[in-house]
Amino acid sequence: MLESLYNAIRKDAAPTLLKVGGRDYADRSLYPVQTPCPEPLTVSTLTALADYLNTNVDELERGKLICHVESPEKVSIRSALLGNFADRACYIYARLDSLKIPFEEWLPAEKFNIALQACFAEPEGLTATDKGLVLKYISNVTATVEAGVSDDGITQAVAVKTGISSKAVKALPNPVTLRPYRTFTEVEQPASSFVFRCRKDGDDGVLFMLAEADGGAWRAEAMKNIKAFMEQAVPGLNVIA
């Protein structure tokens, strides 16, 4: 009981500060009082981020703000250093709700076709990629089910052939260059290399797969594109990437 009372009294007492060997010490843990900061707003597009800064509803001084491109999927607006502990307030950040792109997953032809058309860009004005060639390839490669497919809207009739074959495309460049949706849609989607593979799936089909083959270099290009967009959309903004 006396020990508990002693510990309670000691806890209520002010910490003792000591200097030993020229260094400062305390006889208990001390916790810094952080500078009060607002709860950050969250958005999902770069346009919303730029609109917030240009309307300046919170009356922020643009010259003292930092736009931090943290990754191809996240950009935040932060303050200059605040208080004695050099805190930074985060006022708003944009986080991308990215598509789930099935890299390194074996998919049947129909699912692979849908994923390729839904998750990969082919913007106008940019150098054409191998997207169309891959789509053509998967539409012509078959395993045991091949040719003679008739469809009256209710049933399908198919002819059968053994083994993997190609009805039209004999060879495909590998790796292939594609532009997946991996960063904000306001900027150009970086093109990168992918290994394109197919394999027989049992006795009744072919599976396809794409594997990234650029070592993650696309991330640096995407962040550079975001930086350029923010600098143009919000003149005078300090952008780091």
C-alpha positions in Angstrom: 0.0 0.0 0.0 2.8 2.4 0.9 4.5 1.5 -2.4 1.3 2.3 -4.3 1.0 5.6 -2.5 4.6 6.5 -3.2 4.2 5.7 -7.0 1.0 7.9 -7.1 2.8 10.8 -5.4 5.8 10.4 -7.8 3.5 10.3 -10.8 1.8 13.6 -9.8 5.2 15.3 -9.2 6.8 17.3 -11.9 9.5 15.5 -13.9 13.1 16.1 -12.9 15.4 17.4 -15.6 19.1 16.4 -15.4 22.2 17.2 -17.4 24.7 14.3 -17.6 27.8 14.5 -19.7 26.5 17.6 -21.4 23.2 15.9 -22.5 19.7 16.6 -21.1 17.7 13.8 -19.5 14.4 13.4 -17.7 13.4 10.9 -15.0 10.2 9.9 -16.8 8.8 9.9 -20.3 7.7 13.3 -21.7 5.2 13.7 -24.6 5.3 16.7 -26.9 2.1 18.8 -27.2 1.5 18.8 -31.0 0.3 21.8 -32.9 -3.5 21.7 -33.3 -4.2 20.7 -37.0 -7.5 20.4 -38.9 -9.0 17.1 -40.0 -8.0 16.8 -43.7 -10.6 16.7 -46.4 -10.6 13.8 -48.8 -11.3 13.8 -52.5 -10.8 11.3 -55.3 -9.6 13.5 -58.2 -6.9 16.0 -59.0 -9.6 18.4 -60.3 -11.2 18.6 -56.9 -7.9 19.2 -55.3 -7.2 22.1 -57.7 -10.7 23.5 -57.2 -10.2 23.6 -53.5 -7.0 25.6 -53.8 -8.3 28.0 -56.5 -11.5 28.8 -54.6 -9.4 29.1 -51.4 -12.4 28.9 -49.1 -10.1 28.4 -46.1 -8.1 31.5 -47.0 -4.7 29.6 -47.1 -1.6 31.4 -48.2 -0.6 29.6 -51.4 3.0 30.5 -51.2 3.3 28.6 -47.9 1.6 25.4 -49.1 3.3 22.3 -50.3 1.6 19.9 -52.8 3.2 16.5 -52.1 2.8 13.9 -54.8 3.3 10.9 -52.5 2.5 8.2 -55.1 0.6 7.7 -58.3 -2.5 7.2 -56.2 -2.2 9.9 -53.5 -1.5 13.7 -53.5 -1.7 15.9 -50.4 -1.7 19.6 -49.6 0.4 20.4 -46.5 1.4 23.5 -44.6 4.8 24.9 -43.9 6.4 23.9 -40.6 4.3 24.8 -37.6 5.1 25.2 -33.9 8.1 24.2 -31.8 8.1 20.6 -33.0 8.0 21.4 -36.8 4.6 19.8 -37.4 2.8 20.0 -40.8 -0.9 20.3 -41.2 -2.5 18.3 -44.0 -5.5 20.3 -45.3 -6.7 18.0 -48.0 -5.6 15.0 -50.0 -6.7 13.2 -53.1 -6.6 9.4 -53.1 -7.4 7.3 -56.2 -9.8 4.5 -56.0 -7.9 2.5 -58.6 -9.2 -0.3 -60.7 -8.3 -3.8 -59.7 -6.2 -4.8 -62.7 -5.6 -8.6 -62.7 -1.9 -8.7 -63.3 -0.2 -12.1 -62.9 -3.6 -13.9 -62.9 -4.5 -16.6 -65.4 -7.9 -15.6 -66.9 -10.1 -17.3 -69.6 -10.3 -15.5 -72.9 -13.6 -13.7 -72.2 -12.6 -12.3 -68.8 -9.2 -11.3 -70.2 -10.8 -9.5 -73.1 -13.2 -7.5 -70.7 -10.3 -6.7 -68.3 -8.1 -5.4 -71.2 -10.8 -3.2 -72.6 -12.0 -1.9 -69.2 -8.7 -1.3 -67.4 -6.3 -0.3 -70.2 -6.3 3.1 -72.0 -5.7 3.9 -75.6 -6.0 7.8 -75.6 -6.2 9.7 -78.8 -3.1 11.6 -79.8 -0.7 9.2 -78.1 1.4 6.6 -79.7 -0.7 3.4 -80.3 0.2 0.6 -78.0 -0.2 -3.2 -78.4 -3.7 -3.3 -76.9 -5.4 -4.0 -80.3 -2.8 -6.6 -81.2 -3.4 -8.5 -77.9 -7.2 -8.3 -78.3 -6.8 -9.7 -81.8 -4.5 -12.5 -80.6 -6.8 -13.7 -77.8 -9.8 -13.7 -80.2 -7.9 -16.0 -82.5 -6.1 -18.4 -80.1 -8.0 -21.5 -79.0 -7.4 -24.8 -77.4 -9.9 -27.7 -77.9 -12.8 -25.4 -78.7 -12.3 -23.8 -82.0 -14.0 -22.4 -85.1 -17.6 -22.9 -86.4 -19.2 -21.1 -83.5 -22.9 -20.3 -84.2 -25.1 -18.4 -81.8 -28.8 -17.9 -82.1 -29.0 -16.0 -78.8 -30.1 -19.1 -76.9 -27.5 -21.9 -77.6 -24.1 -22.1 -79.1 -22.7 -24.8 -81.3 -18.9 -25.3 -81.6 -16.5 -27.5 -83.5 -13.7 -29.2 -81.6 -10.0 -29.3 -82.4 -7.2 -30.7 -80.3 -4.3 -28.6 -79.0 -3.4 -24.9 -78.9 -3.5 -23.1 -82.2 -3.8 -19.7 -83.8 -6.3 -19.2 -86.6 -4.8 -15.9 -87.8 -2.0 -14.4 -85.7 1.1 -16.5 -85.9 3.5 -14.5 -83.7 3.1 -11.9 -81.0 5.8 -9.4 -80.0 6.7 -10.1 -76.4 6.8 -8.1 -74.1 3.9 -5.9 -75.2 3.4 -2.2 -74.4 0.2 -1.2 -72.7 -1.3 1.8 -70.7 -3.3 0.5 -67.7 -5.4 2.9 -65.6 -3.0 3.1 -62.6 -3.1 6.8 -61.8 -5.5 9.8 -61.8 -7.5 10.0 -65.1 -6.7 13.7 -65.5 -3.1 12.8 -66.5 -1.7 10.6 -69.2 -1.5 6.9 -68.2 2.1 5.8 -68.4 2.9 3.1 -71.0 5.0 0.2 -69.8 6.0 -3.3 -70.8 4.2 -6.5 -70.0 5.0 -10.1 -70.6 2.0 -11.7 -72.3 1.5 -15.4 -71.8 -1.1 -18.1 -72.6 -1.5 -21.7 -71.6 -3.9 -24.5 -72.2 -6.6 -24.9 -69.5 -7.5 -28.6 -69.2 -9.3 -29.8 -72.3 -11.6 -26.9 -73.0 -9.9 -23.6 -73.3 -6.9 -21.3 -73.0 -5.9 -19.0 -70.1 -4.1 -15.7 -70.6 -1.9 -13.6 -68.2 -0.1 -10.3 -68.2 3.0 -9.7 -65.9 4.5 -6.3 -65.3 8.0 -6.0 -66.9 9.2 -2.4 -66.3 10.5 -2.7 -62.8 8.0 -0.1 -61.5 9.5 2.7 -63.7 5.9 3.8 -64.6 5.5 5.2 -61.1 8.1 7.9 -61.6 6.5 8.9 -64.9 3.0 9.0 -63.4 4.2 11.2 -60.5 5.9 13.5 -63.0 2.7 13.8 -64.9 0.7 14.7 -61.7 3.3 17.3 -60.8 3.0 19.0 -64.2 -0.9 18.9 -64.0 -0.9 20.5 -60.5 1.6 23.2 -61.5 -0.6 24.2 -64.5 -3.9 23.9 -62.7 -2.8 26.0 -59.7 -0.2 28.6 -60.7 2.3 29.4 -58.0 1.8 26.2 -56.1 4.9 24.5 -54.7 4.8 20.9 -56.0 7.2 18.2 -55.0 7.2 14.6 -56.4 
